Amino acid sequence: MIQMLVGFSVIAVTVGLHATATSIIASILRNHGLALHTRFKKKARPFILGFTATCLSIKHYLDILIWAAVFRFFVEPESISDFENAVYFSSVNYTGLGFGDIVLYDRWRLLCGIEAMNGILLFGWSTALLFFIVQIFWSAEARQGTGDSIEPADMT
C-alpha cells in the first residue's frame, strides 16, 4: 500500500525533526536557561517555558506544512485544490480535530489517520518535555527548602 509507505515515511521525517528540535532546545536550555534560572530564579521560569513552548509550536507547524506538501503532491486536485486548503486540511488532521469538511478519495484517506497518529505522538512528546522542565523547577525549589515547594511525587 502506497499510502502506508508515504505516511510512515513522513512520520520518520517528522519524528527525526522532532528529535533534532528537542535536542537543540535542550542544549539551549542547558547552556542558557540554567544560567537564567540561577540568576533570576522564579522570574525566569515563564520565559524558559514560553521559549520552549514557542519553539515546539513552530516545530509542530513545520510538521503540518510537511504533511500539507505531501497531501498537495499526492492527493487528487479535486480533493485539495491549493496549498492553503492543504495546510488547513493538514492542521485539522494533525491536531486530531477531524472536521470532515474536506474528504479525500478512498485511495488516500488512510493518510488522514496516519497524520493524526503522528500529531498525537509528537504533541505528547512536547508535553513530556514541558513537564520535565516544570519538574526541574520543582526539584530546584525542594533543594532550596523554600517550604512552599511542590514535589512531583506530591501531585498524585
Secondary structure, DSSP 8 states (H G I E B T S, - for coil): -HHHHHHHHHHHHHHHHHHHHHHHHHHHIIIIIHHHHHHHGGGGHHHHHHHHHHHHHHHHHHHHHHHHHHHHHHS-TTT--SHHHHHHHHHHHHTT----SS---TTTTHHHHHHHHHHHHHHHHHHHHHHHHHHHHHHHHHHHT-SS---GGGG-
